[in-house]
Amino acid sequence: MAEQLAPAGWRQHRLVPHDEVAFIRAPSTEVVFHLSVNLAGDGGISLTPALGVEHAGIADLQRRLFRRTSTVCQVGATMGDLLREAATPNITPLRWWVASPERAEEAVAQVVADLTTYGEPFLVGNQTLSAMIETLVGRPKSQVEYGTLAVCLAVSGDLPGARAMLTKFDTEPRVFVGEVTQRFIRTFRERFGE
């Protein structure tokens, strides 16, 4: 897959055998695009792709607020979701199914074609802070997205909106376990005020 993605500027970032392979592409010094492809399966593999957009400054701030070191994408989508949003008829996860090694090239070609047709507009369309906020506002949210939206709104200067999202972050069902939620709220308030 790396060979098929390389001409578009993608490079392999991480490989976890029998789990996933991840690729990145940096269209600018401030933005990194992520592509993750599932490699797990029993009796075959569905190369189910997922995409993410990481804005360097915001990601760094989120890592500090959460006290984490891992990759932080602000917006993401599965390729299946992007195909459904485009009202693509006859969508089936079988389009990325690899039943045997002989069928791998066909599935990889489909992933690359879908990335070009459906993934690229999503990635390119979320390169700015305002576009990313619009995407986040328009999608269903969990505690994760409320936290991300709080940070994005604060960075954009919309502190009342950011505080409203911080309240939702605190009241949504917990995705983050233990002290993580309260630590994020505390460090967010220290950084941006009450």
KEDRENNU-395411 format. One line per 4 residues: their letters; for each residue x, y, z of N, C-alpha, C, CB. Coordinates in nm, 3 decimals. Atoms other than C-alpha are relative to their C-alpha. Glycine has a CB too. Layout:
// KEDRENNU-395411
A = X Y Z X Y Z X Y Z X Y Z | ...
//
This chain:
// KEDRENNU-395411
MAEQ = 0.082 -0.119 0.000 0.000 0.000 0.000 0.087 0.126 0.000 -0.093 -0.001 0.120 | -0.089 -0.116 -0.006 0.290 0.236 0.075 0.042 0.045 -0.140 0.125 -0.033 0.084 | -0.041 -0.034 0.137 0.397 0.219 -0.291 -0.111 0.075 -0.075 0.037 -0.127 -0.077 | 0.112 -0.063 0.070 0.049 0.317 -0.414 -0.028 0.139 0.056 -0.126 -0.087 0.011
LAPA = 0.027 -0.129 -0.064 0.024 0.609 -0.167 0.115 0.100 -0.015 -0.030 -0.021 0.147 | -0.119 -0.087 0.007 0.378 0.746 -0.209 -0.009 0.110 -0.106 0.121 -0.084 -0.026 | 0.006 -0.108 0.100 0.312 0.938 -0.535 -0.083 0.121 0.045 -0.056 -0.055 -0.129 | 0.082 -0.112 -0.050 0.053 1.150 -0.349 0.061 0.063 0.125 -0.143 -0.049 0.030
GWRQ = -0.069 -0.061 -0.113 0.304 1.230 -0.074 -0.020 -0.068 0.134 -0.042 0.140 0.012 | 0.022 0.072 -0.125 0.193 0.977 0.187 0.124 -0.082 0.034 -0.125 -0.091 -0.009 | -0.108 0.088 -0.044 0.457 0.799 0.394 -0.048 -0.080 0.121 0.128 0.082 0.034 | 0.040 0.085 -0.112 0.421 0.513 0.637 0.051 0.059 0.130 0.052 -0.145 -0.018
HRLV = -0.030 -0.060 -0.130 0.415 0.639 0.994 0.012 -0.106 0.109 -0.107 0.102 0.037 | 0.004 0.102 -0.103 0.336 0.329 1.198 -0.056 -0.129 -0.059 -0.084 0.047 0.122 | 0.053 0.131 0.038 0.281 -0.042 1.147 -0.010 -0.085 0.126 0.091 -0.069 -0.108 | 0.023 0.094 -0.108 0.127 -0.267 1.409 -0.048 -0.128 -0.068 -0.105 0.055 0.108
PHDE = 0.038 0.121 0.073 0.129 -0.617 1.253 -0.132 -0.060 0.050 0.110 -0.104 0.011 | 0.131 0.062 -0.027 -0.215 -0.779 1.236 -0.096 0.095 0.070 0.019 -0.125 0.084 | 0.089 -0.098 -0.063 -0.373 -0.454 1.364 -0.026 0.117 -0.093 0.060 0.050 0.132 | 0.019 -0.116 0.087 -0.315 -0.140 1.157 0.130 0.046 -0.062 -0.064 0.113 0.077
VAFI = -0.111 -0.072 0.059 -0.089 0.053 0.928 -0.046 0.145 -0.013 0.044 -0.061 -0.140 | 0.035 -0.141 0.002 -0.083 0.432 0.951 0.096 0.077 -0.091 0.003 0.059 0.143 | -0.075 -0.085 0.092 0.031 0.689 0.696 -0.025 0.145 0.035 -0.038 -0.030 -0.148 | 0.017 -0.144 -0.020 0.086 1.064 0.719 0.045 0.075 -0.124 0.078 0.048 0.124
RAPS = -0.039 -0.092 0.105 0.114 1.351 0.475 -0.014 0.141 0.056 -0.087 -0.020 -0.131 | 0.002 -0.136 -0.052 0.198 1.709 0.566 -0.010 0.100 -0.115 0.126 0.028 0.086 | 0.013 -0.098 0.108 0.053 1.960 0.318 0.060 0.135 0.036 -0.146 0.018 -0.035 | -0.065 -0.123 -0.046 0.203 2.241 0.530 0.070 -0.030 0.132 -0.103 0.118 0.016
TEVV = -0.067 0.022 -0.128 0.411 2.287 0.842 -0.098 -0.001 0.116 0.105 0.108 0.023 | 0.100 -0.008 -0.107 0.093 2.342 1.043 -0.102 -0.113 -0.002 -0.072 0.129 -0.008 | 0.104 0.101 0.015 -0.121 2.052 0.918 0.060 -0.134 -0.039 -0.105 0.044 -0.104 | -0.040 0.136 0.035 -0.072 1.676 0.907 -0.127 -0.081 -0.025 0.089 -0.066 0.113
FHLS = 0.111 0.090 0.031 -0.315 1.440 0.736 0.039 -0.141 0.046 -0.035 0.002 -0.154 | -0.021 0.136 -0.047 -0.353 1.089 0.881 -0.091 -0.096 -0.074 -0.022 -0.010 0.151 | 0.077 0.109 0.059 -0.469 0.769 0.713 0.036 -0.125 0.077 0.029 -0.016 -0.155 | -0.020 0.125 -0.073 -0.513 0.456 0.921 -0.079 -0.108 -0.071 -0.043 0.014 0.149
VNLA = 0.065 0.111 0.070 -0.594 0.123 0.760 0.004 -0.123 0.090 0.069 -0.029 -0.137 | 0.014 0.119 -0.082 -0.722 -0.177 0.954 0.072 -0.119 -0.066 -0.148 -0.032 0.023 | -0.064 0.122 0.049 -0.517 -0.496 0.920 -0.046 -0.122 0.079 0.153 0.013 0.008 | 0.045 0.110 -0.085 -0.700 -0.709 1.178 -0.107 -0.081 -0.072 -0.054 0.053 0.134
GDGG = 0.104 0.084 0.057 -0.915 -1.000 1.078 0.033 -0.147 0.018 -0.018 0.031 -0.147 | -0.015 0.144 -0.012 -0.972 -1.370 1.100 -0.071 -0.061 -0.120 -0.059 -0.055 0.136 | 0.060 0.055 0.121 -1.029 -1.552 0.773 -0.011 0.104 -0.111 -0.135 -0.056 0.030 | 0.002 -0.110 0.096 -0.969 -1.231 0.578 0.021 0.130 0.074 -0.133 0.002 -0.079
ISLT = -0.025 -0.131 -0.059 -0.902 -0.865 0.636 -0.083 0.104 -0.074 0.152 0.037 -0.007 | 0.066 -0.115 0.060 -1.115 -0.559 0.577 0.091 0.120 0.020 -0.142 0.025 0.063 | -0.092 -0.114 -0.006 -0.877 -0.274 0.496 -0.078 0.129 0.025 0.083 0.010 -0.131 | 0.087 -0.113 -0.028 -1.123 -0.028 0.651 0.082 0.124 0.032 -0.096 -0.032 0.115
PALG = -0.079 -0.120 -0.023 -0.967 0.320 0.621 -0.071 0.103 0.088 0.036 0.063 -0.133 | 0.049 -0.114 -0.078 -1.007 0.611 0.861 0.097 0.116 -0.021 -0.013 -0.036 0.153 | -0.080 -0.120 0.027 -0.883 0.968 0.816 -0.005 0.096 0.117 -0.048 0.069 -0.128 | -0.002 -0.102 -0.103 -0.782 1.248 1.049 0.082 0.119 -0.046 0.056 -0.056 0.130
VEHA = -0.075 -0.123 0.027 -0.656 1.606 1.034 0.052 0.050 0.133 -0.090 0.108 -0.072 | -0.068 -0.050 -0.120 -0.405 1.724 1.292 0.057 0.138 -0.029 0.112 -0.098 0.045 | -0.056 -0.135 0.008 -0.336 2.096 1.331 0.106 0.011 0.109 -0.112 0.110 0.017 | -0.115 0.011 -0.090 0.009 2.120 1.490 -0.017 0.080 0.128 0.125 0.045 -0.071
GIAD = 0.010 -0.084 -0.120 -0.051 2.411 1.729 -0.111 -0.045 0.093 -0.023 0.143 -0.040 | 0.114 0.044 -0.082 -0.389 2.288 1.847 0.029 -0.137 0.060 -0.130 -0.004 -0.084 | -0.034 0.133 -0.050 -0.268 1.929 1.878 0.100 0.010 0.116 0.059 -0.087 -0.113 | -0.097 -0.019 -0.107 0.027 2.046 2.088 -0.069 0.051 0.126 0.111 0.097 -0.044
LQRR = 0.074 -0.052 -0.114 -0.207 2.243 2.313 -0.086 -0.110 0.063 -0.088 0.119 -0.042 | 0.081 0.109 -0.054 -0.442 1.945 2.349 0.087 -0.100 0.076 -0.076 -0.071 -0.113 | -0.090 0.093 -0.069 -0.150 1.719 2.441 0.039 0.057 0.137 0.126 -0.028 -0.084 | -0.036 -0.061 -0.128 -0.047 1.968 2.711 -0.119 0.000 0.097 0.050 0.144 -0.021
LFRR = 0.118 -0.003 -0.087 -0.403 2.004 2.844 -0.037 -0.138 0.053 -0.117 0.060 -0.074 | 0.030 0.137 -0.042 -0.453 1.627 2.855 0.119 -0.070 0.064 -0.049 -0.080 -0.119 | -0.125 0.061 -0.046 -0.091 1.562 2.953 0.022 -0.135 -0.068 -0.001 -0.017 0.153 | -0.020 0.118 0.084 -0.051 1.315 2.668 0.115 0.026 -0.095 -0.129 -0.036 -0.079
TSTV = -0.108 -0.015 0.097 0.221 1.250 2.414 -0.039 -0.053 -0.137 0.125 -0.072 0.048 | 0.037 0.066 0.126 0.032 1.064 2.140 -0.060 0.098 -0.101 -0.098 -0.114 0.028 | 0.061 -0.077 0.108 -0.111 1.189 1.810 -0.138 0.046 0.039 -0.006 -0.084 -0.130 | 0.133 -0.055 -0.028 -0.414 1.413 1.843 -0.053 0.063 -0.128 0.005 0.105 0.116
CQVG = 0.067 -0.059 0.116 -0.632 1.470 1.537 -0.123 0.076 0.049 -0.040 -0.110 -0.105 | 0.114 -0.078 -0.043 -0.896 1.739 1.569 -0.130 -0.046 -0.068 0.024 0.146 -0.028 | 0.117 0.054 0.069 -1.135 1.598 1.308 0.040 -0.131 -0.067 -0.056 0.101 -0.105 | -0.026 0.128 0.063 -1.165 1.250 1.170 -0.128 -0.059 -0.054 0.065 -0.096 0.099
ATMG = 0.116 0.068 0.057 -1.394 1.023 0.974 0.045 -0.135 -0.053 -0.067 0.085 -0.113 | -0.029 0.125 0.068 -1.411 0.668 0.858 -0.033 0.019 -0.148 -0.082 -0.120 0.061 | 0.029 -0.010 0.144 -1.409 0.621 0.482 -0.145 -0.040 -0.026 0.096 -0.089 -0.082 | 0.140 0.040 0.015 -1.745 0.445 0.517 -0.094 0.116 0.026 -0.033 -0.114 0.094
DLLR = 0.083 -0.118 -0.028 -1.893 0.759 0.674 0.006 0.101 -0.114 0.046 0.067 0.131 | -0.014 -0.095 0.110 -1.754 0.976 0.395 -0.075 -0.047 -0.124 0.148 0.021 -0.035 | 0.075 0.053 0.114 -1.902 0.747 0.129 -0.150 0.015 0.023 0.035 -0.148 -0.023 | 0.143 -0.018 -0.030 -2.242 0.754 0.305 -0.040 0.146 -0.012 -0.032 -0.051 0.142
EAAT = 0.030 -0.143 0.011 -2.228 1.135 0.331 -0.009 0.044 -0.146 0.107 0.083 0.073 | 0.002 -0.033 0.143 -2.163 1.148 -0.044 -0.115 -0.070 -0.072 0.134 -0.038 -0.065 | 0.115 0.074 0.055 -2.474 0.931 -0.094 0.043 -0.095 -0.112 -0.106 0.098 -0.053 | -0.050 0.098 0.096 -2.268 0.673 -0.280 -0.087 -0.125 0.007 0.149 -0.034 0.028
PNIT = 0.089 0.118 -0.003 -2.505 0.391 -0.383 0.079 -0.130 0.018 -0.082 -0.007 -0.129 | -0.055 0.135 -0.016 -2.439 0.028 -0.294 0.131 -0.004 0.078 0.021 -0.061 -0.136 | -0.120 0.001 -0.083 -2.181 0.102 -0.028 0.002 -0.128 0.081 0.006 0.124 0.093 | -0.017 0.119 -0.081 -2.049 -0.208 0.135 0.145 -0.007 0.047 -0.038 -0.128 -0.079
PLRW = -0.138 0.015 -0.048 -1.747 -0.272 0.355 0.078 -0.106 -0.079 0.000 -0.036 0.148 | -0.068 0.101 0.079 -1.672 -0.559 0.119 0.091 0.061 -0.106 -0.101 -0.091 -0.067 | -0.085 -0.066 0.101 -1.513 -0.307 -0.117 0.146 0.001 0.043 -0.048 0.143 -0.025 | -0.137 0.001 -0.052 -1.203 -0.320 0.109 0.038 -0.137 0.055 0.017 0.106 0.107
WVAS = -0.022 0.133 -0.055 -1.223 -0.692 0.189 0.110 -0.075 -0.075 -0.130 -0.081 -0.004 | -0.107 0.083 0.056 -0.917 -0.910 0.135 -0.022 -0.140 0.054 0.145 0.056 0.037 | 0.026 0.137 -0.042 -1.017 -1.275 0.147 0.124 -0.087 -0.013 -0.113 -0.059 -0.083 | -0.124 0.077 0.020 -0.680 -1.400 0.024 0.108 0.095 -0.051 -0.022 -0.119 -0.100
PERA = -0.109 -0.087 0.046 -0.336 -1.254 -0.055 -0.011 0.037 -0.149 0.132 -0.068 0.024 | 0.013 -0.029 0.142 -0.417 -1.277 -0.428 -0.095 0.117 -0.026 -0.050 -0.125 -0.075 | 0.099 -0.108 0.017 -0.699 -1.023 -0.377 0.044 0.131 0.064 -0.134 -0.043 0.060 | -0.045 -0.119 -0.072 -0.491 -0.772 -0.181 0.014 0.123 -0.090 0.133 -0.029 0.067
EEAV = -0.021 -0.114 0.090 -0.397 -0.551 -0.478 -0.131 0.068 -0.037 0.071 -0.045 -0.127 | 0.131 -0.054 0.035 -0.762 -0.507 -0.574 -0.058 0.084 0.114 -0.097 -0.113 -0.037 | 0.052 -0.073 -0.116 -0.862 -0.400 -0.220 0.082 0.126 0.026 0.000 -0.090 0.124 | -0.087 -0.116 -0.018 -0.562 -0.167 -0.190 -0.033 0.107 -0.104 0.149 -0.040 -0.008
AQVV = 0.037 -0.095 0.106 -0.652 -0.007 -0.524 -0.131 0.070 0.033 -0.011 -0.072 -0.135 | 0.127 -0.061 -0.038 -1.005 0.051 -0.393 0.018 0.101 0.113 -0.101 -0.108 0.042 | -0.030 -0.095 -0.108 -0.872 0.215 -0.074 0.060 0.128 -0.057 0.097 -0.063 0.103 | -0.066 -0.117 0.059 -0.650 0.445 -0.279 -0.100 0.082 -0.084 0.120 -0.044 -0.088
ADLT = 0.101 -0.071 0.081 -0.935 0.530 -0.521 -0.098 0.074 0.090 -0.077 -0.099 -0.090 | 0.093 -0.066 -0.092 -1.171 0.606 -0.231 0.068 0.116 0.073 -0.056 -0.100 0.100 | -0.074 -0.109 -0.063 -0.903 0.815 -0.061 0.004 0.121 -0.093 0.144 -0.045 0.036 | -0.007 -0.109 0.097 -0.864 1.021 -0.378 -0.136 0.066 -0.019 0.052 -0.053 -0.134
TYGE = 0.133 -0.053 0.032 -1.237 1.061 -0.443 -0.072 0.058 0.121 -0.085 -0.107 -0.061 | 0.080 -0.040 -0.116 -1.384 1.092 -0.092 0.085 0.053 0.116 -0.082 -0.118 0.048 | -0.084 -0.040 -0.111 -1.096 1.131 0.152 0.068 0.134 -0.019 0.104 -0.103 0.024 | -0.071 -0.126 0.026 -0.902 1.413 -0.012 -0.087 0.124 0.023 0.053 0.001 -0.142
PFLV = 0.083 -0.118 -0.027 -1.197 1.658 -0.012 -0.021 0.024 0.150 -0.135 -0.014 -0.069 | 0.015 -0.014 -0.145 -1.249 1.588 0.360 0.127 0.057 0.062 -0.035 -0.135 0.064 | -0.126 -0.045 -0.056 -0.881 1.634 0.442 0.030 0.145 -0.037 0.114 -0.090 -0.047 | -0.030 -0.135 0.048 -0.827 1.944 0.229 -0.101 0.101 0.055 -0.001 0.003 -0.154
GNQT = 0.104 -0.089 -0.050 -1.156 2.091 0.348 0.009 0.033 0.148 -0.132 -0.059 -0.026 | -0.014 -0.025 -0.144 -1.043 2.082 0.712 0.139 0.051 0.037 -0.029 -0.127 0.077 | -0.135 -0.052 -0.027 -0.707 2.258 0.685 0.000 0.128 0.082 0.071 0.024 -0.130 | 0.004 -0.124 -0.076 -0.823 2.579 0.850 -0.076 -0.020 0.130 -0.064 0.113 -0.083
LSAM = 0.067 0.008 -0.129 -0.937 2.635 1.206 -0.150 0.021 -0.015 0.059 0.102 0.097 | 0.144 -0.027 0.016 -1.272 2.780 1.096 -0.072 -0.118 -0.067 -0.021 0.128 -0.082 | 0.062 0.116 0.066 -1.344 2.485 0.864 -0.009 -0.118 0.096 0.080 -0.040 -0.126 | -0.001 0.109 -0.096 -1.250 2.241 1.135 -0.109 0.020 0.105 0.138 -0.011 0.067
IETL = 0.107 -0.030 -0.097 -1.482 2.412 1.386 -0.135 -0.028 -0.062 0.008 0.147 0.049 | 0.127 0.025 0.069 -1.764 2.400 1.131 -0.028 -0.150 -0.011 0.003 0.064 -0.141 | 0.016 0.145 0.008 -1.705 2.027 1.080 -0.038 -0.057 0.136 0.129 -0.067 -0.052 | 0.027 0.051 -0.134 -1.700 1.961 1.454 -0.140 0.037 0.048 0.104 0.053 0.099
VGRP = 0.133 -0.045 -0.042 -2.016 2.165 1.518 -0.108 -0.081 -0.071 -0.019 0.151 -0.029 | 0.100 0.068 0.081 -2.200 1.981 1.240 -0.010 -0.150 0.020 0.026 0.026 -0.140 | 0.000 0.146 -0.017 -2.128 1.628 1.363 -0.045 -0.039 0.140 0.139 -0.056 -0.027 | 0.032 0.050 -0.135 -2.255 1.417 1.651 0.127 0.003 0.086 -0.059 -0.144 -0.006
KSQV = -0.116 -0.016 -0.086 -2.031 1.462 1.951 -0.006 -0.090 0.123 0.013 0.145 0.042 | -0.018 0.069 -0.127 -1.900 1.266 2.245 0.087 0.091 0.085 0.065 -0.145 -0.019 | -0.088 -0.078 -0.086 -1.684 1.387 2.530 0.127 0.041 -0.075 0.035 -0.079 0.126 | -0.122 -0.027 0.075 -1.385 1.369 2.294 -0.016 0.125 -0.087 0.038 -0.121 -0.088
EYGT = 0.021 -0.113 0.091 -1.530 1.610 2.035 -0.029 0.130 0.076 -0.114 -0.030 -0.096 | 0.025 -0.121 -0.078 -1.655 1.852 2.303 0.130 0.058 0.053 -0.096 -0.030 0.117 | -0.130 -0.049 -0.046 -1.304 1.874 2.445 0.079 0.065 -0.113 0.080 -0.114 0.060 | -0.070 -0.054 0.117 -1.155 1.928 2.100 -0.062 0.133 -0.041 -0.004 -0.099 -0.116
LAVC = 0.069 -0.122 0.040 -1.419 2.188 2.016 0.026 0.113 0.100 -0.151 -0.025 -0.013 | -0.031 -0.102 -0.100 -1.355 2.371 2.345 0.136 0.063 -0.029 -0.001 -0.062 0.143 | -0.135 -0.051 0.029 -0.986 2.402 2.257 -0.001 0.083 -0.129 0.101 -0.116 -0.013 | 0.004 -0.072 0.128 -1.054 2.506 1.895 -0.069 0.136 0.014 -0.071 -0.084 -0.106
LAVS = 0.072 -0.126 -0.018 -1.308 2.770 1.997 0.083 0.099 0.084 -0.135 -0.025 0.067 | -0.083 -0.088 -0.082 -1.075 2.907 2.266 0.113 0.061 -0.083 0.058 -0.077 0.120 | -0.109 -0.049 0.085 -0.787 2.933 2.018 -0.052 0.102 -0.101 0.070 -0.118 -0.072 | 0.058 -0.093 0.098 -1.020 3.108 1.771 -0.045 0.131 0.065 -0.118 -0.065 -0.071
GDLP = 0.041 -0.122 -0.070 -1.107 3.366 2.039 -0.143 -0.002 0.051 0.017 0.116 -0.091 | 0.139 0.013 -0.046 -1.461 3.244 2.112 -0.001 -0.066 0.137 -0.085 -0.081 -0.102 | -0.007 0.057 -0.134 -1.417 3.197 2.486 -0.137 -0.038 0.057 0.068 0.098 0.094 | 0.131 0.047 -0.049 -1.792 3.190 2.568 -0.040 -0.134 -0.063 -0.108 0.105 -0.030
GARA = 0.029 0.127 0.067 -1.840 2.914 2.309 0.087 -0.112 0.054 0.020 0.013 -0.150 | -0.093 0.099 -0.053 -1.534 2.734 2.441 -0.044 -0.047 0.139 0.143 0.058 0.006 | 0.045 0.036 -0.136 -1.666 2.745 2.798 -0.127 -0.084 -0.006 -0.025 0.127 0.085 | 0.121 0.080 0.017 -2.003 2.609 2.680 0.036 -0.144 -0.038 -0.093 0.062 -0.108
MLTK = -0.043 0.135 0.039 -1.824 2.315 2.516 0.071 -0.070 0.117 0.094 0.007 -0.122 | -0.066 0.058 -0.117 -1.616 2.264 2.832 -0.104 -0.054 0.098 0.089 0.105 0.070 | 0.109 0.048 -0.086 -1.940 2.232 3.031 -0.057 -0.130 -0.056 -0.112 0.106 0.011 | 0.050 0.124 0.061 -2.067 1.972 2.781 0.102 -0.112 0.016 -0.032 0.022 -0.148
FDTE = -0.107 0.099 -0.021 -1.730 1.795 2.805 -0.012 -0.062 0.139 0.139 0.066 -0.018 | 0.009 0.047 -0.138 -1.784 1.769 3.180 -0.128 -0.080 0.026 0.006 0.119 0.094 | 0.128 0.065 -0.029 -2.147 1.652 3.161 -0.032 -0.118 -0.092 -0.109 0.101 -0.011 | 0.023 0.115 0.090 -2.130 1.404 2.871 0.043 -0.129 0.069 0.078 0.018 -0.133
PRVF = -0.050 0.129 -0.052 -2.092 1.034 2.948 0.151 -0.010 -0.023 -0.073 -0.120 -0.069 | -0.146 0.003 0.000 -1.726 0.972 3.023 0.057 -0.097 -0.104 0.050 -0.036 0.137 | -0.085 0.080 0.088 -1.496 0.849 2.750 0.136 -0.015 0.069 0.014 0.066 -0.143 | -0.129 -0.001 -0.069 -1.189 0.944 2.951 -0.019 -0.051 0.142 0.062 0.142 0.000
VGEV = 0.013 0.063 -0.130 -1.135 0.741 3.264 0.085 0.072 0.105 0.040 -0.147 -0.007 | -0.079 -0.051 -0.111 -1.007 0.840 3.604 0.002 0.151 0.006 0.140 -0.051 -0.010 | -0.022 -0.142 -0.024 -0.867 1.186 3.663 0.009 0.081 -0.130 0.125 0.020 0.080 | -0.025 -0.069 0.128 -0.834 1.271 3.290 -0.099 0.113 -0.023 -0.008 -0.100 -0.115
TQRF = 0.102 -0.103 0.025 -1.163 1.463 3.264 0.025 0.122 0.087 -0.140 -0.056 0.027 | -0.019 -0.114 -0.090 -1.104 1.680 3.571 0.133 0.070 -0.023 -0.009 -0.047 0.145 | -0.130 -0.061 0.030 -0.738 1.736 3.482 -0.011 0.090 -0.124 0.108 -0.110 -0.023 | 0.018 -0.081 0.120 -0.837 1.858 3.134 -0.074 0.129 0.034 -0.078 -0.080 -0.108
IRTF = 0.078 -0.119 -0.038 -1.097 2.097 3.281 0.087 0.095 0.080 -0.126 -0.040 0.082 | -0.086 -0.084 -0.083 -0.850 2.225 3.539 0.108 0.069 -0.085 0.065 -0.084 0.111 | -0.107 -0.061 0.081 -0.566 2.279 3.288 -0.057 0.094 -0.105 0.084 -0.111 -0.067 | 0.065 -0.090 0.096 -0.808 2.433 3.035 -0.029 0.134 0.067 -0.132 -0.064 -0.054
RERF = 0.033 -0.124 -0.073 -0.926 2.686 3.295 0.125 0.077 0.039 -0.082 -0.031 0.126 | -0.127 -0.068 -0.030 -0.568 2.760 3.399 0.052 0.073 -0.123 0.105 -0.102 0.051 | -0.051 -0.058 0.126 -0.481 2.831 3.035 -0.088 0.113 -0.052 0.012 -0.108 -0.107 | 0.092 -0.095 0.062 -0.794 3.020 2.926 -0.086 0.078 0.098 -0.090 -0.072 -0.095
GE = 0.079 -0.071 -0.101 -0.950 3.141 3.254 -0.135 -0.067 0.020 -0.019 0.146 -0.040 | 0.133 0.057 -0.032 -1.286 3.064 3.409 -0.093 0.036 -0.108 -0.054 0.050 0.136
//
